Structures are given as C-alpha cells and as structure tokens.
C-alpha cells in the first residue's frame, strides 16, 4: 500500500511538472516518432507482422495528409524500413517505395529498403529494376552496383522479363567506361552468340555511348539508322569489326564549345564597364 501511494505521488509530481513547464521553442520541423525495430519487436511479443502493418498504414496515412496539405513527407523510407525490419517478407513497402520515390530524389533513405527488397525477393525483376534505376540516377550515381543488381536477370527463366530489361545490366556497365572501351565492349557483345537475339538493343546502347540522346522517332534519326546499318553489316560478316569500330568512333558526338569572346567584344565590354563606373562616380 505504501509503495502504491509513493507511485501515485510520483506520477502526480511528473504530471504537474509537464503541466506548468514552459513550451519548447518551435523548430518548424514536423518530426515523426519512429521507434527502433528492436524496441518494437520486444513490445510486439511475437506479433511482428501485425506491428509492421500498423506502422505502414500510419505512414501511408501521413503521406496522404501531406499531399492534401501540399507539403513534403520525408519519412516514408524510414517507415518502410521499420516495417520491413519487423517483417522482411512484407512485400508492399518494397514495391510502393520503389514506385513512388523519384529516381533522382536527393533523400536516400529508401536505399536500405530497396536493398533489403532485392535480397529477400531475388527473383522479382520489377523491384530490382526500380532499385537499379534509383542507383544510376540518384545523388551519387552508382552504375556498378546497378549492373550487379540487374545481372542475374539476363539468363533468368522468367518469361515475363522484357528483352531490354535482360540486357540492362550491360547498359549500366558500359556507362562506367570511357567511350572507346565502352564501344569496343558493345561491339564484342554484338558478336557473341549469347547476345544474338538482343542485337536490336545494342543499337540504342551504341547510340548512347557515342553521346546521343535516344530519339523518340528512331526511323527519322539519321545517326541511329547509320549505327543500325553498320552493326548489322558487322554482325552479318559483311564489314570487318575494326573498320566498323573506326566508323562508329568517328561518329562520336562533339560537344559544342561556348563561343569565345573576341578581342573586339572584350574591348567593347571593357569600355562599357568603364563608362558605367564613371557614371556611377559622378
């Protein structure tokens, strides 16, 4: 009885302290409370999947409210990390985060979620594709890891994987190389039997290697059509690979240089500056 009275007295003191305490200064930062997964696992008493679902639903609710209030919600990746840490087989957060997060977003809190997703679901090419594109276009592009993520799908027995997705790992690899080396590797791939049915995908790869943006209307793109013609001739044995390599390399796009300021323009600019300064002094 004495212990209970002491406990009630202590709770009353704490309540009074909070009631009369001065409010903390505002930070204008809407911080969401997210406990550690280890703490939640301890409190969930074996109901980790249920707790993961509750946190994820709460995260989606806050995300929806942020859209309605036209403000940014920066905690979705953290909520997904908590949910998938509690239940790694919870597929929805992986798929949702991979689909909602812009591939060029500065916040990389989604990386840990997507890495866990491709590890837990290694045969899901859609999850892998989303993560690879995120790695390649994120604030710190990592085409090496992107290539490693997509490489297992080249010879996957999954018939739903599109051909351009199967060879996408090669695109990431080529993007890490210098133009000459990347072009040589792409042409070697064209000649390999394992890439025979993917020849069309190498037209666009070589087009990108040479510094061009993929055209929406490839049939009217003279450069693309020329690349296609040369690659086909080489693959069919009608053009020597070294000759094809030299022709393709000569087609490399030259970046336009900014026009240099001539001496006359420089003199005019200096005179104008002097006049302006004189007028200001007067």
N, C-alpha and C positions, 0 to 999 in steps of 0.2 A: 504493500500500500504506500509505503514511504517512497519507494522507487517510482511508482506511477505519479505521485504528486510532484516529485522532482522533475520528471519528464514533461508533465503538463506545464509546469512553471517555466522550464527552459524553452518550450515551444512558444509560450506566450511572450517571453522576452524577445525571441527572434522575430515574431510577428510584429511586435511593437517597433522594433528596430527598423524593419523594412518599411513599415507604415510612415514613420517620421523621417526616414532618410531622405536626403536631397536627391533629386533625379540626376542620373549620369548625363554628361554632356552629349548631345546628339552627334552622330558621326555621318549621317546621311548615307548610311550603308545598310542595306537590307540583308542582314546575315541570317541564314537559316541554320538551325541547330541540327547537326548530324553527329550522332554518337559513333564511337569506334565499333567496327564489326564484332570485336572480341567481347565488348560490353553487351551488345545486343544478343549475342549468342548465349551469354551467361543468363540474361534475363528472360530469353525466349524459352528456356528449359526444353530444348529439343524441337521447338516449333519454328525452326529457321525459315522454312519456305513461307509460312504464313506471315512472319515478320517482314520478309523480303517483299512480299506482295503489298503489304500495308505501306511500307516506305515508298515503293514505286508509285502506288496510287496517289500518295501525298505529293510526290514530286510532279506527277502529271497535272494534279490539281493546281499547284502553284505555277506551273508552266502555262496552263490555260489562263489563269488570272493575270499573268504578266502580259499575255497577248491582248487581253481585254483592256488593260491599263496602259498599253503602249510603252512598256518598259522591258528591259532585258532581264532574263532569268539565267543566271550564270552557274546554277547548281545542279543542272540535270546530269552532267557527267559524274558529279560526286554522289548523287542519289543512286544512279545506276551502279556505281562502284560499290556502294554499300549493299544494294540489293543482290548483286551478283556475287559479292563476297559471302553473303549469308547462304545463297543458293546458286552455285555456279551453273546449274542446269536450267536456270530461269532464262529462257531464250528471248523473251520480249524486250528487255532493256538493251540487249546487244543490237537487235535489229532496229529498234527505234532510234537509239543514239547514232548508229551508223547512217541512218537515213535522214535524220533531222539536222545533224551537225554539218555546217558548210565545210567543204573540203579545204578552204583557205582560212578557217577560223584561227584566231590568234591563241585562244584558250585551248590547251592540250590536255585538259582533264579527262577527255574521252579516250585518250590513248590506252590507259591502263584497262579500261573496259573492253575496248576492241581487241587488245592483245589477249585478254582472257577469253574473249569470244572465239577467236580463231584457234585457240588452244583447246577449248572444250568442244567446239564443233569444227574439227579439222576438214570435214568434207563439205562444208557449206561455202560454196564459191561466192555467194552474194555477200556474206559477211566479210570474206577475205578481200573481195573487190572493193568494198567500201573502205576498208582499212588501208588497202594499198594506195588508193587514190588520195586518201587523207594524208598518208605519209609522204607522198610525192608532191602534194600541193600545200602542205602545212607551213607554218612559220619557219621551220628548219627542214627543208626538203631532204628526204632520205630515200633515194631511189634504190639503194642497195637492199634495205630491209623490205621495201615494197616488192622488189623482184623475188626475194626469198619467200614472201607471203604467197605470191601467185604461182611460183614454180611448180608446186605439187599438182596443179590442175591441168598441166599440159597433157599428161597421159592418163588423166582420171577416167575411169569407166563411166562416169556420169554423163548420160547422153543429152542432158539439158544444158550443158555448158556451151555457149556460143563459141565459134572458132576464134573470133577476135579476143575473147577472154582467155582462151587456152594459150595464146601466144603473147599475152600482155606482159608476162614476166620479162620477155625479151626486150620489149619496148623500154621498160624501166632500166634494164641492164645497159642498153645502148645509150640511154640518156646520161649515163655516168661516164661515158667515154668521149674522147676527142673525136672530131668529125672524121678524120682519116681512119682511125681504128674502128669506130662505130660502123662506118660504111663497109669496111673490109669484113667485119663480123656479120653484118646483114647479108652481104653477097655470099659469104660462105654458107649461111643458113639456107639461102635460096637453093643452093646446090645439094643440100643434104636430104636424103630420102625421107627422114622423119618430119621434115617441114614441107614436103612436096604438095600436100593438099592445102597448105596455108599460104601459097605463093601470093595470092591477092593481098594479104595483109601486109606483105613486105613492100608493096608499092607505097603505102602510106608511111611506113616506117622510114624508108629511104627518103621520102619527101620531107619528113620532119628532120631527119639527120642533116639534110642539106640546107636547113634553115628556113623552110617554108611552113606556113600555117596550112593545115588541111583545108582544102577548098570545099564549100558546100556543094558545088556543081563540078565534080571532078572531070566530067566529059568535056567541059569547056576550058579546063585548065591545061594550057599547052605544056607546062613543065611536068605536070603529073602524067600526061599522056606520053611524053617523051621518056620519062622514067619507066613507065609500064612497058613501052616498046623495047627499051634496052634490056630490062630484066628478062623479058620473055625471050628475046634473041639469045641471051646468055644461057638461060636455063634450057633452051632447046638445042644448045650446041652450035648455034649459028654465029655467035660472036665470042671471041676469046675473052675470058674473065678479066685479064689485065687491061685489055682495050676497053671493056665495059667499065671497069673501075676508073680509068683515066677520064672517060667521057662524063661519067656521073660526077666525079670530083670537080671537073671543070664547070659543072652546073651549080656549084655551091653558091648560095645567095650572098651577095656582097652587101654588107650593112652600109646604108647611106651615111656619108660623113656630113657633119654640120658645116655649112658654108663658112669659110674663114673670112675674117674681116680684112678687107683690103687696106692698103696704106692710105688711100684717099678717104675711105669711110672712117678710118681711125682718126685722120686729121680733122674731118668734119665733126666727128663726135667730140674730140678734144676741144675744138673751137666752141662748140655749143655749150660744153661744160664750163668753159672759161667765161663765156658771156653770161651764163646763168649765175655763176658765182659773183661776177661783177655787179649784176643787177641786184643780187641779194644784199651785197655790201652797201650799195647806195640806198 
